[in-house]
Amino acid sequence: MDGEHANKKRKTASSSGGLDDANREILSAKEVEMVDTLLACGQEHLFAHWPAAGDADDDKHRFLAQAAVCDAGYPGGLAQYVRNAKKLLADSKEGANPFDGWTPSVPDGIVVSYASAEHQRLEQAGMQEVGCAAFVLVAGGLGERLGYSGIKVALPVERTTDASYLQLYVHSILALQTRAAGEMPAKRSAKDVGIPLAIMTSDDTHAATLELLERHDYFGAKRSQVTLIKQEKVPCLTDNDARLAVAATDPYKLQTKPHGHGDVHALLHTSGLLSRWSAAGKRWVVFFQDTNSLVFRVVPGALGVSAEKGFVFNSLCVPRKAKEAIGAIAELTHVDGRKMTVNVEYNQLDPLLRATINAEGDVNNDQGASPFPGNINQLIVSLEEYKTQLAKTGGQIEEFVNPKYADATKTAFKSPTRLECMMQDYPKSLSGAAAVGFTVFDNWVGYSPVKNSPADGVGKFQGGNPTHTATSGEMEAYGCGAKLMALAGASMAGAEEASFNGITLPAGPRVVLHPSFACTFDEIRGKVGKGVCVKTPGSVLVVEGAGVKLESLELDGALVIRACPGANVTVHGLKVCNKGWRWVPCGDDAGEVDKLRGFVVERDETKELVFDKPGVYTVP
């Protein structure tokens, strides 16, 4: 190549973005394509510092490999990400109102009173559907916000059995699977009723989630029914021109952050899972969060609602006080006639109501609750409509951006931002004719998230709000078990007040009803007799096994009953009085799991009944 031609080519390369020919020649064709994609969307700054070919070449390859991962992980690639970012950043700078032209109203839905005749009917309908469901656990988060160094799904739900959230969830699915096999018509066999579980992980949680599953042999599930789908992060943005940020300590590394749990939809689409589930006869997809131990108590009833009302999207909700810091489900109608039923964040709902239908804003109704129910991000979708819709959209969910501006001019950021999306915003992609609704259950039976550290919990407690800590999560899990037994006819000691980690909360009998024992209230009612009496609030009762029936029992202390499959155990006339267990405030030398709760469990005396062989047993 003569000098004049070489200079001409180099000049062309410079004018296209400053990456000289020599640097291009060390790159593969795919890497050059990645460079040109970035240059075409205004990212010249990413290459401005690149030294001559032969210097830091490994770093250049490393940078482009990371960029390729980001490109592949976003619908439409990085070019689309930058286009979306520029529009959203411009809207943010201008203060655009996303609800301009929309008027809210209360959407179609049902408020279910747990254990009522209606609820039991809905549960029966749901149990006919559960064998045709697939479950999706959103588990991309670490426990750092809680003060826990591990992945959140590895955290014990309670210290009585030390079962982790992931263990509880898998055992709940297996229990439903066993019941579903029994509900199948004679022409189908139990092996047809495997209930699949997909777990969305992240770079932060993927390896640890896989290790947890493998260490515990998938908690009894078949490996083939559990699939991990990993979410990639998205690049951060330095300014309103959507220039991608590099790490402060490494100019060859894009700064990235999580895109939000809305990515689960695109991952389910691209993974091929939806087609596999459809081919296997599944009709529903149930989404649930990483630290809500109560959710499976309400899944059968909510599935029944979806089936009866034909909902293509059903949000599980809880009663919500006006202005409570939880998103609300609302139907929105636009001036042009469009409709959508979506989650509206609490800080957006009040001004929206004031600007449209109620000058008082978000206020309670005659029942003391907002007419707009609280969204808890447990969702049920109809698989076929969901699969069809994702084929149209690629699973892309409406995004938002929340930059922290340096000053009122909104021209600079305090720190890089990124686009985010939320799984509950999927209905925004549906037509107004789509059957979208909600199902409300009381908090005590359906919603007990663990998402706050002990210190944050104290602040919530002092403000009169739910603490959503590991302490409250444990006590609410016990409280749910005790109330379920009471509704079935048992006599349960009332709760006492207990204080741990600076918060005071009700602490009644520590009741753990393993998923294998009962999946529905009808089952609980058939297995817990009116002759059961738990006499003291500090008593402990753990029941595991589908064949256990508690006809009459007097308990003052700690009793653990475990029965293997095929062991039918009738407890009739048993009296247990022992020293039991104590929940003792812990000191600074306690392990992190105990520190999160503020106590350790001292097991003074336990009566344990273990039936590890099939058969018929009566106790005593």
Secondary structure, 3 states (H helix, E strand, C coil): CCHHHHHHHHHHHHHCCCCCHHHHHCCCHHHHHHHHHHHHCCCHHHCCCCCCCCCCHHHHHHHHHHHHHHHHCCCCHHHHHHHHHHHHHHHHHHCCCCCCCEEEECCCEEECCCCCHHHHHHHHHHHHHHHHEEEEEECCCECHHHCCCCEHHHCECCCCCCCEHHHHHHHHHHHHHHHHHHHCCCCCCHHHHCCCEEEEEECCCHHHHHHHHHHCHHHHCCHHHEEEEEECCEECECCCCCCECEECCEEEEECEECCCCCHHHHHHHHHCHHHHHHHCCCCEEEEEECCECCHHHHHHHHHHHHHHHCCCEEEEEECCCCCCCCCEEEEEEECCCCEEEEEECHHHHHHHHHHCCCCCCCCCCCCCCCCCCEEEEEEEEEHHHHHHHHHHHCCCCCEEECCCECCCCCCCECCCECEEECHHHHHHHCCCCCCEEEEECCHHHHCCECCCCHHHHHHHHHCCCCCCCHHHHHHHHHHHHHHHHHHCCCEECCCEEEEECCEEEEECCEEEECCCCCCCHHHHHHHEEEEEEECCCCCEEEEECCCEEEEEEEEECEEEEEECCCEEEEEEEEEEECCCEEEEECCCCCCHHHHHHCEEEEECCCEEEEECCCEEEEEC
